[in-house]
Structures are given as structure tokens and as C-alpha cells.
Amino acid sequence: MSQSNQFQRIYDILNSHYGPQHWWPAETPFEVMVGAVLVQNTAWKNASTAITSLKQAGLMSPAAINATSSYDLAALIVSSGYFNLKARRLKALCQWLADKYEIDQLKQLPLKELRKELLGVHGIGPETADDILLYALEKPVFVIDAYTRRLFSRLGLIQHYDAYENIRRCFEQALDESVEVYNQYHALIVVHAKGICQKQPQCEKCCLAEDCIGIQHLTRV
């Protein structure tokens, strides 16, 4: 079976097993952007708590965040960890939005141009940029995270420490260009890696066990 077919097979198995995921949980595209920054290096529940704090303070808009001091902003997002750093990153993102774009305008920009601009914003790396592109702006770009690296290296389809762009290219070349499929596939990877393919995997419960070349000689990653 070709590598492209293997990527598609994994998607089909996970999709059949778990069903629709409806990810990313947010009320607005801007909330997705905020969440993409806050979830860096932490669990989603911690980022979600910080988002709730921002909402309760009336700070779920670029203008409101720009008008708030970094000190006060950091105090509201303590649960997300690295809160001083993330406060600066949120303000940088919101300043970029205020200086250049409305969110509806962003959706009209070509993907390559928009991704380049996002990567130029302080604190926005490839994974965060692609979270924003896919989930907030509905651009067809596949998100690569630690869960993806863990699962697909165990399946033998990538090397765990392959370059981000190389892994992203593998997925995008293997799949039809589709916001809906990329969204669902990434969400399926997250739910499977969190629940089954953990650092200490529960291989006996895994719907992908037949495809996993690492099941007998698993590298703990």
C-alpha cells in the first residue's frame, strides 16, 4: 500500500471509530486565534479556563486586548502557563490585526501570503499559525502537533523528529485539499492520542493496532 493510501486508511479507521468531532470549540474566529496562542505548551483545559477569564472580563476582541496592559492581561490567563509570555504574544497578534486587517479581510487573502504574515507575528510559530489558518480562517492547511508526531511515528509513516513542513507536506499530498477533512483528521488524531496512543499507550484498545509497526517494539515518545 502506498504512503498516500496509508494516510487515507488511518483517517477512515479513526473517522469510523470516533465519528464527527466538531473541533475547534469556540464561538468566533477571534476566539480560535486566542485559543491557539493560549494552548501553546499546555493542555486545552488550561487554555479554556483562561479564555473563560478573558470573556468574563470583556476582553474577547482585539481592541479590548490592545487596550489592556500586559500585566493585567497576564493576570487573567495564569491558568494557561507562561502567562507573561503569552500576554505579550496575544497583544502582538491583536496589534497586527488592528494595524492591518479585519478578520473577514483575512479570509480573502491567499493562503501562502496569509501564512507568511502570521509567521511574522511575534510568538506565532508554524503550529499556531496553522491552527489559526485552518480553524479560524478556514484555509486548507494541515496542523502538525505533538500528538501527530507520536501517533504517526509509531505507525511508521513519519520519523518523530522530522521537520514540521515535511510532515505537513506528507499529509497534504496524501489527502484531497479539504478544510473539512483536515479539520476532522486533526481532531481525530488528538482524541485518539489523548485517549489511547498516550505516552504509555493502551495498545490492546487501539483501533489502529493492525497498522502499527511499533506495537511490539514501541519507542516511548
LINBEL-V270739 format. One record per backbone hydrogen bond with DSSP energy under -0.5 kcal/mol. CO is the residue of the C=O (numbers start at 1). NH is the residue of the N-H. E is the energy in kcal/mol with one decimal. If there is no record, write none. Layout:
BEGIN
co	nh	e
CO	NH	E
CO	NH	E
END
This chain:
BEGIN
co	nh	e
2	6	-2.0
3	7	-2.3
4	8	-2.0
5	9	-2.6
6	10	-2.4
7	11	-1.9
8	12	-2.5
9	13	-2.4
10	14	-2.5
11	15	-3.0
12	16	-2.2
13	17	-2.2
14	18	-2.8
14	19	-0.5
15	19	-1.8
24	26	-1.0
28	32	-1.5
29	33	-1.9
30	34	-2.4
31	35	-2.6
32	36	-2.4
33	37	-1.3
34	38	-2.5
35	39	-2.3
37	40	-1.2
39	42	-1.7
43	46	-0.8
43	47	-1.6
44	48	-3.1
45	49	-1.7
46	50	-1.6
47	51	-2.4
48	52	-2.2
49	53	-1.8
50	54	-2.2
51	55	-2.5
52	56	-2.5
53	57	-1.4
54	59	-3.1
55	58	-1.7
61	65	-2.2
62	66	-2.6
63	67	-1.5
65	68	-1.3
69	73	-2.6
70	74	-2.6
71	75	-1.7
72	76	-0.9
73	76	-0.8
73	77	-0.8
74	77	-0.8
77	80	-1.7
78	81	-2.0
82	86	-2.8
83	87	-1.9
84	88	-1.7
85	89	-2.0
86	90	-2.8
87	91	-2.2
88	92	-2.1
89	93	-2.3
90	94	-2.6
91	95	-2.4
92	96	-2.1
93	97	-2.2
94	98	-2.5
95	99	-2.6
96	100	-1.8
96	101	-0.6
97	101	-1.5
102	105	-0.7
102	106	-1.7
103	107	-1.4
105	108	-1.3
105	109	-0.5
106	109	-1.5
110	114	-2.5
111	115	-2.9
112	116	-2.1
113	117	-2.0
114	118	-2.5
115	119	-2.3
116	120	-0.6
117	120	-1.0
118	121	-1.8
121	124	-2.1
123	125	-0.8
125	129	-2.8
126	130	-2.5
127	131	-2.3
128	132	-2.2
129	133	-2.6
130	134	-2.7
131	135	-2.4
131	136	-0.6
132	136	-1.4
132	137	-1.8
133	139	-2.8
134	138	-0.6
139	141	-1.8
143	145	-0.5
145	149	-2.1
146	150	-2.4
147	151	-2.6
148	152	-2.4
149	153	-1.7
150	154	-1.6
151	155	-1.5
152	157	-2.3
152	158	-1.3
153	156	-0.7
154	214	-1.4
159	162	-2.2
163	167	-2.0
164	168	-2.6
165	169	-2.1
166	170	-1.7
167	171	-1.8
168	172	-2.4
169	173	-2.4
170	174	-1.4
171	175	-1.5
176	178	-0.8
178	182	-2.6
179	183	-2.5
180	184	-2.5
181	185	-3.1
182	186	-2.2
183	187	-2.1
184	188	-2.4
185	189	-2.3
186	190	-2.1
187	191	-2.4
188	192	-2.3
189	193	-2.7
190	194	-2.4
191	195	-1.7
192	196	-3.0
192	197	-2.2
196	198	-1.9
196	202	-2.4
199	201	-0.7
201	203	-0.8
202	205	-1.9
203	206	-1.4
206	209	-1.2
208	211	-1.6
208	212	-0.8
209	212	-1.0
211	213	-0.8
212	215	-1.0
218	220	-0.6
219	221	-0.9
END
